[in-house]
Amino acid sequence: MTTIEPVSTNRTRLYVTIGYYAVFVALGLTTAALGPTLTDLAANTHTTLSQISVSFTAHALGYLIGSFFGGRLYDRRSGNPIMGAMLLLMALSVALVPVISVLWALIVVLLLVGAFEGASDVGGNTLLVWLHGEKVGPFMNAMHFFFGVGAFLSPVVIARVYTAGGGITWAYWTLALLIVPIAAAVLRLPSPSSPAGERTAPDEQSATALRRTSAVLVALIASFFFLYVGVESSFGGWIATYAKTTGLGDATTAAYLTSAFWGALTLGRLVSIPLAARFRLRALLWADLVGCLLSVLVVIAWPGVPAALWIGTFGAGFSMASIFPTMISFAGRHMTTTGKTTAWFFVGASSGGMVIPWLIGQWFETTGPQVTVFIVLASLILNLAMFGVIIGYVKRAERGNA
């Protein structure tokens, strides 16, 4: 077993933290690239939108696989070399995306891109906890904020390359080239040590049924993540195609619209940090979900108005911003979370990222682009209902253990 190098000084810890933030910028760059380039990828592979929509499924499946198996690598080997290698492989895979003209080959490459992203994502979350221990909270929020920064910049980079005449090939090659120096920097950084053998002392309520790992609560929260990530992936992935197909924007405008969504999500994550310290988690989640619902209703109510699309897109991104981390915190308040339970949360999340965008793709051309917002709306209504079920379950558990 390879020895993991300790990070012993505050200065080194700062450098390593900055490195992880850069990794999440890279993850944001690649994750947000698929939506604005979907129609060009369909043209490259001579396929319809319903056929190319399987790319969302392949990417999400790869992410699930990389997330599920990646954690084992970090437990057994020095973390930063693994993460650096995953980033280099991710850059290589991203560079291959625009030059492939056969759908099945593109699906394989996108699955690999997702797997390398998932392994890097797990690594960043795991290693940052090892690096900062009990003080990880604000550093974790900041790291996910930088993911939003990358997701915001990705469509901007793509639009600028398109404007300069580079096309889809140079758009993806530019993203790949941006990842390489980040990978090189991470490879040079020392890896934090695993807190092997350490266990958190149980608190006074750790013996209650409410705090124990509950199979029912895990299943409910995993279902919540299935719906939420499906909504986020669908909106972020399909809004550009929706805008172009409905005539509400050209390719460049649609790319900027996607950027507005991710930019609003990034801003929302920044704003949510102080809000989380002042308001109850369940109140924040209710407000976020209702905000998402109202934003989508704006797009539906005024389907031919570009301003409504921009307002709805910005509102949806802003409202979605804190849902994922807040639900993770909510779960930690009401059950004992372990690596196993967290893995099931990500299985639910990745599955939603596969199924719901794929479903939109199957109906987009036959039913019309409006199917995008209606499926998102239906998923949000189910998401609200699921959260109501979770709250009811938690309250019953609290009464039963009073």
C-alpha positions as CSV (number, residue, x, y, z in Angstrom):
1,M,0.0,0.0,0.0
2,T,1.3,3.4,-1.0
3,T,2.0,5.8,1.9
4,I,0.0,9.0,1.8
5,E,2.1,12.1,2.4
6,P,0.9,14.2,5.3
7,V,0.1,17.9,4.8
8,S,1.9,19.4,7.8
9,T,1.9,23.2,7.4
10,N,-0.8,25.8,6.9
11,R,1.0,27.1,3.9
12,T,0.9,23.7,2.2
13,R,-2.7,23.2,3.3
14,L,-3.6,26.5,1.6
15,Y,-1.9,25.4,-1.7
16,V,-3.6,22.0,-1.6
17,T,-7.0,23.6,-1.0
18,I,-6.6,26.0,-3.9
19,G,-5.6,23.0,-6.0
20,Y,-8.9,21.3,-5.1
21,Y,-10.9,24.4,-5.9
22,A,-9.2,24.5,-9.4
23,V,-10.2,20.8,-9.9
24,F,-13.8,21.8,-9.3
25,V,-13.6,24.6,-11.8
26,A,-12.4,22.0,-14.3
27,L,-15.3,19.7,-13.4
28,G,-17.7,22.6,-13.9
29,L,-16.2,23.4,-17.3
30,T,-16.7,19.9,-18.6
31,T,-20.1,19.2,-17.0
32,A,-21.8,22.2,-18.5
33,A,-20.3,21.7,-22.0
34,L,-22.7,19.1,-23.3
35,G,-25.9,21.2,-23.4
36,P,-24.7,24.1,-25.6
37,T,-23.1,21.7,-28.1
38,L,-25.8,19.1,-28.3
39,T,-27.1,20.1,-31.7
40,D,-23.6,20.2,-33.2
41,L,-22.8,16.8,-31.7
42,A,-26.0,15.5,-33.4
43,A,-24.8,16.9,-36.7
44,N,-21.3,15.4,-36.2
45,T,-22.8,11.9,-35.7
46,H,-25.7,12.4,-38.2
47,T,-28.3,11.6,-35.6
48,T,-31.6,13.2,-34.4
49,L,-32.0,15.0,-31.0
50,S,-33.9,12.0,-29.6
51,Q,-30.9,9.7,-30.5
52,I,-28.2,12.1,-29.3
53,S,-30.0,12.6,-26.0
54,V,-28.7,9.2,-24.9
55,S,-25.4,11.1,-24.4
56,F,-26.8,12.5,-21.2
57,T,-27.5,9.0,-20.0
58,A,-24.0,7.8,-20.9
59,H,-22.4,10.8,-19.2
60,A,-24.5,10.3,-16.0
61,L,-23.9,6.5,-16.0
62,G,-20.1,7.1,-16.2
63,Y,-20.4,9.6,-13.4
64,L,-22.2,7.1,-11.3
65,I,-19.6,4.4,-12.0
66,G,-16.7,6.7,-11.3
67,S,-18.2,8.0,-8.1
68,F,-19.1,4.5,-6.8
69,F,-15.7,2.9,-7.5
70,G,-13.4,6.0,-7.2
71,G,-13.6,6.2,-3.4
72,R,-11.9,2.9,-3.1
73,L,-8.8,4.2,-4.9
74,Y,-8.4,7.1,-2.6
75,D,-8.6,4.8,0.5
76,R,-5.7,2.7,-0.9
77,R,-3.4,5.1,-2.6
78,S,-2.0,8.6,-2.4
79,G,-4.9,10.8,-3.4
80,N,-3.5,13.6,-5.5
81,P,-1.7,11.5,-8.0
82,I,-5.0,9.6,-8.6
83,M,-6.9,12.8,-9.0
84,G,-4.2,14.3,-11.3
85,A,-4.3,11.2,-13.5
86,M,-8.2,11.3,-13.6
87,L,-8.0,14.9,-14.8
88,L,-5.5,14.1,-17.5
89,L,-7.7,11.2,-18.7
90,M,-10.7,13.5,-18.6
91,A,-8.9,16.1,-20.7
92,L,-8.0,13.5,-23.3
93,S,-11.5,12.2,-23.4
94,V,-13.0,15.7,-23.8
95,A,-10.6,16.3,-26.7
96,L,-11.9,13.3,-28.5
97,V,-15.6,14.3,-28.2
98,P,-15.9,16.6,-31.2
99,V,-13.9,14.5,-33.6
100,I,-16.1,11.4,-33.3
101,S,-18.6,10.8,-36.1
102,V,-20.2,7.6,-34.9
103,L,-22.9,7.7,-32.1
104,W,-21.9,4.5,-30.3
105,A,-18.2,5.7,-30.1
106,L,-19.3,9.1,-28.8
107,I,-21.4,7.4,-26.2
108,V,-18.3,5.4,-25.0
109,V,-16.2,8.5,-24.8
110,L,-18.9,10.5,-22.9
111,L,-19.2,7.5,-20.5
112,L,-15.5,7.8,-19.9
113,V,-15.6,11.5,-19.4
114,G,-18.4,11.0,-16.8
115,A,-16.4,8.3,-15.0
116,F,-13.2,10.4,-14.8
117,E,-15.4,13.4,-13.6
118,G,-17.1,11.2,-11.0
119,A,-13.8,9.9,-9.6
120,S,-12.4,13.4,-9.4
121,D,-15.5,14.6,-7.7
122,V,-15.3,11.9,-5.0
123,G,-11.6,12.6,-4.6
124,G,-12.1,16.3,-4.1
125,N,-14.8,15.8,-1.5
126,T,-12.9,13.1,0.3
127,L,-9.5,14.7,0.3
128,L,-10.8,18.1,1.4
129,V,-12.4,16.5,4.5
130,W,-9.1,14.7,5.3
131,L,-7.3,18.0,4.8
132,H,-9.4,20.2,7.1
133,G,-11.2,17.7,9.4
134,E,-13.9,19.2,11.5
135,K,-13.3,22.7,10.1
136,V,-14.1,21.6,6.5
137,G,-17.6,23.3,6.4
138,P,-16.8,26.6,4.8
139,F,-14.1,25.1,2.6
140,M,-16.6,22.6,1.3
141,N,-19.1,25.3,0.5
142,A,-16.4,27.3,-1.3
143,M,-15.3,24.2,-3.3
144,H,-18.8,23.7,-4.7
145,F,-19.0,27.4,-5.4
146,F,-16.0,27.0,-7.7
147,F,-17.8,24.2,-9.5
148,G,-20.4,26.7,-10.3
149,V,-17.7,29.1,-11.5
150,G,-16.5,26.5,-14.0
151,A,-20.1,25.7,-15.1
152,F,-20.7,29.4,-15.6
153,L,-17.5,29.9,-17.7
154,S,-18.0,26.8,-19.9
155,P,-20.8,28.1,-22.1
156,V,-19.0,31.5,-22.2
157,V,-15.8,29.9,-23.5
158,I,-17.8,27.8,-26.0
159,A,-19.6,30.9,-27.3
160,R,-16.4,32.9,-27.6
161,V,-14.7,30.1,-29.6
162,Y,-17.8,29.9,-31.8
163,T,-17.7,33.6,-32.4
164,A,-14.0,33.4,-33.3
165,G,-14.9,30.8,-35.9
166,G,-13.3,27.8,-34.1
167,G,-16.5,25.7,-34.1
168,I,-17.2,22.7,-31.9
169,T,-13.8,21.1,-32.3
170,W,-11.8,24.0,-30.9
171,A,-14.5,24.6,-28.2
172,Y,-13.8,21.2,-26.7
173,W,-10.1,21.3,-27.4
174,T,-10.0,24.7,-25.5
175,L,-11.7,23.1,-22.5
176,A,-9.3,20.2,-22.6
177,L,-6.3,22.5,-22.7
178,L,-7.6,24.4,-19.7
179,I,-7.7,21.2,-17.7
180,V,-4.1,20.1,-18.3
181,P,-2.3,22.7,-16.2
182,I,-4.8,22.0,-13.3
183,A,-3.9,18.3,-13.5
184,A,-0.2,19.1,-13.6
185,A,-0.5,21.3,-10.5
186,V,-2.5,18.7,-8.5
187,L,0.2,16.0,-9.4
188,R,2.8,18.2,-7.7
189,L,0.9,18.7,-4.5
190,P,1.3,16.5,-1.4
191,S,-1.7,14.4,-0.5
192,P,-3.6,14.7,2.8
193,S,-3.5,11.7,5.2
194,S,-6.5,9.5,5.7
195,P,-7.8,9.8,9.3
196,A,-7.6,6.0,9.6
197,G,-8.9,4.6,12.7
198,E,-10.5,7.8,13.9
199,R,-14.1,7.7,14.9
200,T,-16.3,10.6,15.9
201,A,-17.6,10.2,19.5
202,P,-21.3,9.7,19.6
203,D,-23.4,12.5,21.0
204,E,-26.3,12.2,23.5
205,Q,-28.9,11.4,20.9
206,S,-26.8,8.9,18.9
207,A,-28.7,6.0,20.4
208,T,-32.1,7.2,19.3
209,A,-33.9,5.7,16.4
210,L,-34.1,9.1,14.7
211,R,-30.3,9.3,14.5
212,R,-29.7,5.7,13.4
213,T,-29.3,4.9,9.7
214,S,-32.8,4.2,8.4
215,A,-33.3,2.3,5.2
216,V,-36.6,4.1,4.7
217,L,-35.1,7.6,5.1
218,V,-32.1,6.7,2.9
219,A,-34.5,5.5,0.2
220,L,-36.7,8.7,0.5
221,I,-33.7,11.0,0.3
222,A,-32.1,9.0,-2.6
223,S,-35.5,9.5,-4.4
224,F,-35.4,13.2,-3.6
225,F,-32.0,13.4,-5.2
226,F,-33.2,11.4,-8.2
227,L,-35.8,14.0,-8.9
228,Y,-33.7,17.1,-8.1
229,V,-30.6,16.2,-10.1
230,G,-32.9,15.1,-12.9
231,V,-34.3,18.6,-12.9
232,E,-31.0,20.4,-12.7
233,S,-29.4,18.2,-15.4
234,S,-32.5,18.6,-17.7
235,F,-32.6,22.4,-17.3
236,G,-28.9,23.0,-17.6
237,G,-28.6,20.4,-20.5
238,W,-31.7,21.2,-22.6
239,I,-32.3,24.9,-22.1
240,A,-29.9,25.9,-24.9
241,T,-31.6,23.5,-27.4
242,Y,-35.0,24.6,-26.2
243,A,-34.1,28.3,-26.9
244,K,-32.7,27.5,-30.4
245,T,-35.6,25.2,-31.4
246,T,-38.3,27.7,-30.2
247,G,-36.6,30.6,-32.1
248,L,-35.8,32.5,-28.8
249,G,-32.1,32.6,-29.5
250,D,-29.3,31.5,-31.9
251,A,-26.4,29.3,-31.0
252,T,-24.4,32.0,-29.3
253,T,-27.5,33.4,-27.3
254,A,-28.4,29.8,-26.3
255,A,-24.9,29.3,-24.9
256,Y,-25.1,32.5,-22.9
257,L,-28.5,31.4,-21.6
258,T,-26.9,28.2,-20.3
259,S,-24.2,30.3,-18.8
260,A,-26.8,32.5,-17.1
261,F,-28.3,29.3,-15.5
262,W,-25.0,28.2,-14.1
263,G,-24.1,31.7,-13.1
264,A,-27.3,32.1,-11.2
265,L,-26.6,28.7,-9.5
266,T,-23.1,29.9,-8.6
267,L,-24.5,33.2,-7.2
268,G,-27.1,31.3,-5.2
269,R,-24.5,29.0,-3.7
270,L,-22.6,32.1,-2.5
271,V,-25.7,33.7,-1.0
272,S,-26.8,30.5,0.7
273,I,-23.8,30.3,2.9
274,P,-24.9,33.0,5.4
275,L,-28.6,32.0,5.0
276,A,-27.8,28.5,6.1
277,A,-26.5,29.9,9.4
278,R,-29.7,31.9,10.0
279,F,-32.6,29.7,8.9
280,R,-33.7,26.2,9.4
281,L,-32.7,23.7,6.8
282,R,-36.2,22.6,6.0
283,A,-37.3,26.2,5.5
284,L,-34.5,26.8,3.0
285,L,-35.4,23.6,1.1
286,W,-39.1,24.6,0.9
287,A,-38.1,28.1,-0.3
288,D,-35.7,26.7,-2.9
289,L,-38.2,24.2,-4.3
290,V,-41.0,26.7,-4.5
291,G,-38.6,29.2,-6.2
292,C,-37.8,26.6,-8.8
293,L,-41.4,25.9,-9.4
294,L,-42.4,29.5,-9.8
295,S,-39.4,30.1,-12.2
296,V,-40.5,27.2,-14.5
297,L,-44.1,28.5,-14.4
298,V,-42.8,31.9,-15.7
299,V,-41.3,30.1,-18.8
300,I,-44.5,28.2,-19.4
301,A,-46.8,31.2,-18.9
302,W,-45.0,33.3,-21.5
303,P,-43.6,30.7,-24.0
304,G,-42.7,33.1,-26.8
305,V,-41.2,35.9,-24.7
306,P,-37.4,35.9,-24.5
307,A,-37.4,38.0,-21.3
308,A,-39.6,35.3,-19.6
309,L,-37.1,32.6,-20.6
310,W,-34.2,34.6,-19.2
311,I,-36.0,35.4,-16.0
312,G,-37.2,31.8,-15.5
313,T,-33.7,30.4,-16.3
314,F,-32.0,32.8,-13.8
315,G,-34.6,32.1,-11.2
316,A,-34.4,28.4,-11.6
317,G,-30.6,28.4,-11.3
318,F,-30.6,30.7,-8.3
319,S,-33.3,28.6,-6.5
320,M,-31.6,25.3,-7.2
321,A,-28.2,26.4,-5.9
322,S,-28.4,25.2,-2.3
323,I,-30.8,22.3,-2.6
324,F,-28.1,19.5,-2.9
325,P,-25.8,20.6,-0.1
326,T,-28.7,21.6,2.2
327,M,-30.3,18.2,1.8
328,I,-27.0,16.5,2.6
329,S,-26.9,18.6,5.8
330,F,-30.6,17.9,6.5
331,A,-29.8,14.1,6.2
332,G,-26.9,14.5,8.7
333,R,-29.3,16.1,11.2
334,H,-31.8,13.3,11.1
335,M,-29.7,10.1,10.6
336,T,-26.3,8.7,11.0
337,T,-24.6,9.2,7.6
338,T,-21.9,6.8,6.5
339,G,-20.0,6.3,3.3
340,K,-22.5,3.6,2.3
341,T,-25.6,5.8,2.8
342,T,-23.9,8.7,1.0
343,A,-23.1,6.4,-1.9
344,W,-26.8,5.6,-2.2
345,F,-27.6,9.3,-2.3
346,F,-25.2,9.6,-5.3
347,V,-26.7,6.6,-6.9
348,G,-30.1,8.3,-6.8
349,A,-28.7,11.6,-8.0
350,S,-26.8,10.0,-10.9
351,S,-29.8,7.9,-11.9
352,G,-32.0,11.0,-12.1
353,G,-29.3,12.7,-14.2
354,M,-29.6,9.8,-16.6
355,V,-33.3,9.2,-16.8
356,I,-35.1,12.6,-16.8
357,P,-32.9,14.3,-19.5
358,W,-33.1,11.1,-21.6
359,L,-36.9,11.2,-21.2
360,I,-37.0,14.7,-22.6
361,G,-34.9,13.7,-25.6
362,Q,-37.4,10.9,-26.5
363,W,-40.3,13.3,-26.7
364,F,-38.5,16.5,-27.8
365,E,-38.9,16.1,-31.6
366,T,-42.2,14.3,-31.6
367,T,-44.1,16.4,-29.1
368,G,-42.2,19.7,-29.4
369,P,-39.7,21.7,-27.3
370,Q,-42.3,22.6,-24.7
371,V,-42.0,19.0,-23.4
372,T,-38.7,20.2,-21.8
373,V,-40.4,22.6,-19.4
374,F,-43.4,20.4,-18.7
375,I,-41.3,17.4,-17.7
376,V,-39.2,19.7,-15.5
377,L,-42.4,21.1,-13.9
378,A,-43.8,17.6,-13.3
379,S,-40.5,16.5,-11.7
380,L,-40.5,19.6,-9.5
381,I,-44.0,18.9,-8.3
382,L,-43.0,15.3,-7.4
383,N,-39.8,16.7,-5.7
384,L,-42.0,18.9,-3.5
385,A,-44.3,16.0,-2.7
386,M,-41.2,13.8,-1.9
387,F,-39.9,16.4,0.5
388,G,-43.2,16.5,2.2
389,V,-43.1,12.8,2.7
390,I,-39.6,13.1,4.1
391,I,-40.7,15.8,6.6
392,G,-43.7,13.7,7.6
393,Y,-41.4,10.6,8.2
394,V,-39.0,12.7,10.3
395,K,-41.8,14.2,12.4
396,R,-43.2,10.7,13.1
397,A,-39.8,9.4,14.1
398,E,-39.3,12.4,16.4
399,R,-42.7,11.8,18.1
400,G,-41.9,8.1,18.4
401,N,-38.7,8.9,20.2
402,A,-39.9,11.8,22.3
